[in-house]
Amino acid sequence: MRPTISNKIIYIFSICFIVINALLITYQFYWLTLLPIAVLLIGLTFFQLDKVLLIIAFFTPLSINLGDTDFGLALSLPTEPLLAGVLFLFFLKIIYERKYDFAIIKHPISLAIIFSIFWNVLTSITSQLPVVSIKFIIARLWFIVPFYFFGVLFFKKYANIKRFLVFFLIPLCAVVLYTIVNHAAYGFNHESAHWVMDPFFNDHTSYGALLAMMFPLIIVLYKKKYSNTIKFLVLLATIILIAGIVLSYTRAAWLSLVVALGVFLIYYFKINFKFLFIFGAIFLTLILAFKSDILMKLERNRQDSSNNMAEHIQSISNINSDASNLERINRWQSAFRMFYERPFVGFGPGTYMFLYAPYQHSTEKTIISTNAGTLGNAHSEYIGPLAEQGVFGTLAYIVIIFFVYYRGSLLYYSISDKDNKKLILAVLLGFTTYVVHGFINNFLDTDKAAVPFWAFVAIITAMDIYHKKELAVQE
């Protein structure tokens, strides 16, 4: 059979690519090798966006952060360029088709997210550094739009939820194994635990946060009807994640899982939320009443971070000499001072790290303090927005969290199917770990945390909208 003209063109381009790429490799230029993959991804982006979401999920644990690029953005490859592409094409799709499921838009979780985006845009207008704020909003949108507003449609198909989890967990387990092997070379000591996950994670805190987020989702992949091979693989993944969490030396991750266990017990034993509210109010009252005694007790704790697990856990409450804890307090105090100065609109989204230096007090600085704006943000998803977007910035985030729990809880108690209940509970528990982690760290400006976070929110919304209407496609 003689080749057609189109086949001849493909052959010519293939031969030219091989020859040119071979020449470039001899001069140690390797980037052209990625061209076929890039072409494939671009093609999928145009014609099969759902496949691209799974590809992004797969590469998120494996992505590598480039630091600041020529455009002033810290990009993670290959995920963030793909997310930007999905964002752009999703908007084009909406404009071209002139339709989107209004049930998603009017859902309370969506309305809370839309208000948060609106407030980000508004405070970028009044920002002290408008260019920084605009870049921040663009980066935030390419997380929220693909994995929430398109993600809800994606998770309308029930099978896509488990596909997402499998595509995410397999490479995550590979990263954990890589980290454990690296860590073993240094005797699993505490110091090396901070960086042995490089280049996939910048430090152990974001690594531990992601492991904690995904750990409750393992239970979704286990079913009695599955073969022994699949059960073994799920068990193996569980062991790998447990080892990763323990060896991460991330105290916040450990604490978040303890809280998630408490949330699990609340749902499992169907504890009345009114009782929890009353108990919480009493607990808060006691803390305020005895805050002086509590502070004195905390100040007596001089246990620093340690290789010993028990001592490392004890160091969580050390606000006297632990540099990590003290630096967080320094950042929070600076954020509060910025908030007091501009309580309603803040200094602008994404600006904290560039502007907080003058708001530090010399008595609160630590050996790891900096004035250069190079060592991270306010270390809190709740306090950081106060400085950057004012009181409504933090309230918007809290309202999103509230509606996720509210709608998720209604959904959990209203359905009888055990597998769906297990799925909803697992998502809420994974979500809980980041809600807790957000008090002392902020990673939603990174793909590692933002992708699963917004995916979890989208799963709850999709189940709430489509499951009750029995529109989800079961496979």
C-alpha positions in Angstrom: 0.0 0.0 0.0 1.5 3.3 -1.1 1.6 6.0 1.6 -0.8 8.9 1.3 0.2 12.6 1.2 -0.7 13.0 4.8 1.4 10.0 5.8 4.4 11.4 3.8 4.1 14.7 5.6 4.2 12.8 9.0 7.2 10.8 7.9 9.1 13.9 6.8 8.3 15.8 10.0 9.3 12.7 12.1 12.7 12.3 10.3 13.4 16.0 10.6 12.6 16.0 14.3 14.8 13.0 14.9 17.8 14.5 13.0 17.4 18.0 14.6 16.9 16.5 18.1 20.0 14.2 17.7 22.1 17.3 16.7 20.8 19.3 19.7 21.5 16.4 22.1 25.1 16.4 21.0 25.3 20.0 22.1 23.6 19.1 25.4 20.3 20.7 24.6 17.6 18.3 25.7 14.4 20.3 25.7 13.3 19.4 22.2 12.9 15.8 23.4 9.8 17.0 25.2 8.1 18.3 22.1 6.1 15.2 21.2 4.8 15.1 24.8 3.9 18.8 24.6 2.0 18.2 21.3 0.1 15.3 22.8 -0.9 17.4 25.9 -1.9 20.4 23.7 -4.1 18.1 21.6 -5.7 16.6 24.7 -6.3 20.0 26.1 -8.2 21.0 23.0 -10.3 17.9 22.6 -10.4 16.0 25.9 -10.1 18.2 28.9 -11.2 15.4 31.3 -8.1 13.4 30.3 -5.9 16.5 31.0 -7.3 16.7 34.5 -6.2 13.1 35.2 -2.8 13.9 33.7 -2.5 16.9 35.9 -3.5 14.8 38.9 -0.8 12.3 38.0 2.0 14.8 37.6 1.1 17.0 40.7 3.1 14.9 43.2 5.9 14.7 40.6 5.9 18.3 39.6 9.1 20.3 40.1 9.1 24.0 41.1 11.2 26.3 38.9 11.3 29.2 41.4 10.7 32.7 40.0 10.6 32.7 36.2 11.1 35.6 33.8 7.4 36.4 34.2 7.8 36.8 38.0 5.8 33.6 38.7 7.1 30.5 40.6 5.9 27.8 38.2 5.6 24.1 38.8 6.3 21.9 35.8 4.5 20.4 34.1 1.3 21.0 36.1 0.8 24.8 36.1 1.2 25.4 32.4 -1.4 22.6 31.8 -3.6 24.2 34.4 -3.3 27.6 32.7 -4.2 25.9 29.4 -7.3 24.3 30.9 -8.3 27.6 32.5 -8.0 29.4 29.1 -9.8 26.7 27.1 -12.5 26.2 29.7 -13.4 29.9 29.4 -13.4 29.7 25.6 -15.7 26.6 25.8 -18.1 28.5 28.0 -18.1 31.5 25.7 -18.5 29.4 22.6 -21.2 27.1 23.9 -22.9 29.8 26.1 -23.9 27.3 28.7 -22.9 26.0 32.1 -24.8 24.1 34.6 -26.5 26.8 36.6 -27.0 24.3 39.5 -23.3 24.6 40.1 -23.2 28.4 40.1 -26.1 28.7 42.6 -24.7 26.1 45.0 -23.7 27.7 48.3 -20.1 26.4 48.0 -19.8 27.9 44.6 -21.3 31.2 45.7 -18.8 31.4 48.5 -15.9 30.7 46.1 -17.2 33.3 43.6 -17.3 35.9 46.4 -13.8 35.0 47.4 -12.6 35.5 43.8 -14.5 38.8 43.6 -12.9 40.0 46.8 -9.5 39.0 45.6 -10.1 41.1 42.4 -11.4 44.1 44.4 -8.5 44.1 46.8 -6.0 43.8 43.9 -7.3 47.2 42.7 -6.4 48.8 46.0 -3.2 46.7 46.3 0.1 48.3 47.3 1.7 46.1 44.6 -1.0 45.7 41.9 1.2 43.6 39.5 2.0 41.1 42.3 -1.7 40.9 43.2 -2.8 40.3 39.5 -0.2 37.5 39.2 -1.5 36.0 42.4 -5.1 36.1 41.2 -4.2 34.5 37.8 -2.3 31.7 39.6 -5.2 31.2 42.1 -7.7 31.0 39.2 -5.8 28.3 37.4 -6.2 26.1 40.4 -9.9 26.9 41.2 -11.4 27.0 37.7 -10.0 23.6 36.4 -10.4 21.6 39.6 -13.5 23.2 41.0 -15.7 24.8 38.3 -14.7 22.2 35.7 -13.9 19.6 38.3 -17.6 19.5 39.4 -18.6 18.6 35.9 -15.7 16.1 35.7 -16.8 14.4 39.0 -20.4 14.2 37.8 -19.3 10.9 36.4 -18.9 8.9 39.6 -16.0 6.7 38.2 -13.9 9.8 37.7 -13.6 10.3 41.5 -11.8 7.0 41.9 -9.8 7.6 38.8 -8.6 10.9 40.2 -7.6 9.2 43.5 -5.7 6.4 41.7 -3.9 8.8 39.3 -2.9 11.0 42.3 -1.9 8.3 44.8 0.3 6.1 42.6 2.9 8.8 41.9 2.6 10.1 45.4 3.6 6.7 46.7 6.5 6.7 44.3 7.6 10.1 45.7 7.3 8.7 49.3 9.5 5.7 48.4 12.1 8.0 46.8 12.1 10.2 49.9 12.4 7.2 52.3 15.4 5.8 50.3 17.1 9.2 50.3 16.3 9.6 54.0 17.7 6.2 54.8 21.1 7.3 53.6 21.2 9.9 56.4 19.9 7.5 59.1 16.4 8.9 59.1 17.6 11.9 61.2 15.5 15.0 61.8 17.7 17.5 60.0 17.8 15.6 56.7 14.0 15.1 56.8 13.6 18.8 55.9 15.0 18.4 52.3 15.3 14.7 51.3 12.0 15.0 49.3 13.7 17.5 46.9 13.1 18.2 44.0 9.5 17.2 44.3 8.8 19.2 47.5 10.4 22.4 48.8 10.4 21.2 52.4 8.9 18.6 54.7 5.9 20.7 55.8 4.2 20.8 52.4 5.2 17.1 51.9 3.6 16.1 55.3 0.5 18.2 54.6 -0.1 16.4 51.2 0.4 13.0 52.8 -2.0 13.8 55.6 -4.6 15.1 53.0 -4.5 12.0 50.9 -4.2 9.4 53.7 -8.0 9.2 54.6 -8.8 8.7 50.9 -7.0 5.3 50.9 -10.1 3.8 52.5 -12.2 4.7 49.4 -10.1 2.3 47.3 -10.7 -0.7 49.5 -13.7 -2.9 48.9 -14.3 -6.5 50.0 -15.4 -7.5 46.5 -12.0 -6.5 45.1 -9.4 -9.1 44.2 -6.7 -10.0 46.6 -4.1 -8.3 44.4 -5.9 -4.9 44.6 -6.4 -5.3 48.3 -2.7 -6.0 48.7 -1.8 -2.9 46.6 -4.1 -0.7 48.7 -2.6 -2.1 51.9 0.9 -1.5 50.5 0.0 2.1 49.6 -1.4 2.6 53.1 1.8 1.4 54.7 3.9 3.6 52.4 1.8 6.7 53.3 2.0 5.9 57.0 5.8 5.6 56.8 6.0 8.8 54.9 3.9 10.7 57.4 5.9 9.4 60.4 9.3 10.0 58.7 8.3 13.5 57.5 8.8 14.9 61.0 5.9 17.3 60.2 4.2 18.0 63.5 1.3 19.9 61.9 0.6 16.8 59.7 0.5 14.6 62.8 -1.8 17.0 64.6 -4.1 17.4 61.6 -4.6 13.6 61.5 -5.4 13.5 65.2 -8.1 16.1 64.6 -9.3 14.2 61.5 -9.6 11.1 63.8 -11.8 13.2 66.1 -14.0 14.3 63.2 -14.3 10.6 62.1 -15.5 9.7 65.6 -18.1 12.5 65.5 -19.6 11.2 62.3 -19.2 7.6 63.2 -21.0 7.9 66.5 -23.5 10.6 65.1 -22.6 13.0 67.9 -25.1 15.9 67.9 -23.6 19.1 66.4 -25.4 21.2 69.0 -23.5 19.4 71.7 -20.3 20.0 69.9 -21.1 23.7 69.6 -21.8 23.9 73.4 -18.6 21.9 74.2 -16.6 24.2 71.9 -18.0 27.3 73.5 -17.1 26.0 77.0 -13.6 24.9 75.9 -13.0 28.4 74.4 -14.2 30.1 77.5 -11.9 28.0 79.7 -8.9 28.8 77.5 -9.7 32.6 77.7 -10.2 32.3 81.4 -6.9 30.5 82.1 -4.9 32.0 79.2 -2.2 33.4 81.5 -1.7 30.0 83.2 -1.6 28.3 79.8 1.0 30.7 78.5 3.2 30.2 81.5 3.0 26.5 81.0 3.9 26.8 77.4 6.8 29.1 78.1 8.3 26.5 80.5 8.5 24.1 77.6 12.1 24.2 76.1 11.9 21.0 74.1 13.2 21.8 70.6 12.6 19.7 67.5 14.3 16.3 67.9 15.1 13.0 66.3 13.2 11.4 69.1 9.5 11.2 68.1 8.2 11.8 71.7 10.4 14.8 72.1 9.5 16.1 68.6 5.8 15.9 69.5 6.5 17.7 72.8 8.2 20.5 70.9 4.8 21.4 69.2 3.9 23.6 72.2 7.4 25.2 72.7 7.0 28.9 72.2 10.1 29.7 74.2 13.1 28.4 72.1 11.9 26.5 69.1 12.9 28.7 66.1 10.2 27.3 63.8 7.4 28.0 66.3 8.8 31.4 67.2 9.2 32.4 63.6 5.5 31.6 62.9 4.5 33.8 65.8 6.7 36.6 64.4 5.0 36.2 61.0 1.5 36.2 62.6 2.2 39.3 64.7 3.5 41.1 61.6 0.3 40.1 59.7 -1.9 41.4 62.6 -0.1 44.7 62.6 -0.6 45.0 58.8 -4.3 44.1 59.4 -4.7 46.8 62.0 -3.3 49.3 59.5 -5.6 48.3 56.6 -8.4 46.2 58.2 -10.9 46.1 55.3 -9.0 45.8 52.0 -5.5 44.8 53.2 -2.3 45.4 51.3 -3.3 43.3 48.3 -3.4 39.6 47.4 0.1 38.0 47.4 1.8 41.0 48.8 2.5 39.9 52.4 5.9 38.4 51.8 7.2 41.6 50.1 5.8 44.1 52.7 5.8 42.5 56.2 9.5 43.2 57.0 8.9 46.7 58.5 6.1 45.3 60.7 8.5 42.9 62.5 9.6 43.8 66.0 13.2 43.2 66.9 12.2 41.4 70.1 10.2 38.9 68.1 12.7 38.1 65.4 14.5 34.7 65.3 17.6 33.3 63.8 15.6 32.4 60.7 13.9 35.8 60.3 14.4 37.8 57.1 13.7 41.1 55.5 14.2 39.9 52.0 10.8 38.4 51.4 12.4 35.1 50.3 11.3 32.6 53.0 7.6 32.2 52.5 4.3 33.8 53.6 2.4 34.4 56.7 2.2 30.6 57.6 -1.5 30.7 58.0 -4.5 30.4 55.6 -6.5 32.5 58.1 -4.1 35.2 59.3 -2.4 35.8 55.9 -5.6 36.9 54.2 -6.2 39.4 57.0 -3.0 41.3 56.0 -3.6 40.9 52.3 -7.3 41.2 51.8 -8.7 42.5 55.1 -11.3 40.9 57.3 -13.5 39.8 54.4 -10.7 37.9 52.8 -10.4 35.6 55.8 -14.2 35.5 56.2 -14.6 34.3 52.6 -12.2 31.4 53.2 -14.0 30.5 56.5 -17.4 30.6 54.7 -16.1 28.2 52.0 -15.0 25.8 54.8 -18.3 26.1 56.6 -20.4 25.3 53.5 -18.1 22.3 52.6 -18.8 20.8 56.1 -22.5 21.9 56.1 -23.4 20.5 52.7 -21.1 17.5 53.1 -22.6 16.6 56.5 -26.2 16.9 55.1 -25.2 14.7 52.2 -23.5 12.1 54.5 -26.5 11.7 56.7 -29.1 11.8 53.9 -27.8 8.9 51.8 -27.8 5.2 52.7 -25.3 3.7 50.3 -22.3 2.6 52.3 -19.7 3.2 49.5 -20.9 6.8 48.9 -21.0 7.5 52.7 -17.5 6.2 53.0 -16.4 8.4 50.0 -18.0 11.5 51.5 -16.5 10.9 54.9 -13.0 10.2 53.5 -13.1 13.5 51.5 -14.3 15.4 54.6 -11.5 13.9 56.6 -8.9 14.7 54.0 -10.3 18.2 53.8 -10.1 18.5 57.6 -6.4 17.8 57.7 -5.8 20.9 55.5 -8.3 23.0 57.5 -6.2 22.2 60.6 -2.9 22.6 58.7 -4.0 26.0 57.5 -3.8 27.4 61.0 0.0 27.2 60.9 0.9 26.9 57.2 -0.3 28.1 53.9 0.2 26.1 50.7 -2.9 26.9 48.6 -0.7 28.9 46.3 1.1 25.7 45.3 -0.2 22.9 43.0 0.7 20.2 45.6 -2.0 21.4 48.1 -4.4 23.4 45.8 -5.1 20.5 43.4 -6.4 18.0 46.0 -8.0 20.8 48.1 -10.2 22.1 45.3 -10.8 18.6 44.0 -12.1 17.6 47.4 -14.4 20.6 47.4 -15.6 19.8 43.9 -16.3 16.2 44.8 -18.6 17.3 47.7 -20.4 19.8 45.4 -20.7 17.2 42.6 -22.1 14.6 44.9 -24.5 17.1 46.5 -25.8 18.2 43.1 -25.8 15.1 41.0 -26.0 12.1 43.4 -29.2 13.2 45.0 -30.7 13.7 41.6 -29.4 10.3 40.6 -27.6 11.9 37.6 -24.2 10.5 38.4 -23.0 7.8 36.0 -22.2 4.7 38.0 -19.5 2.4 36.6 
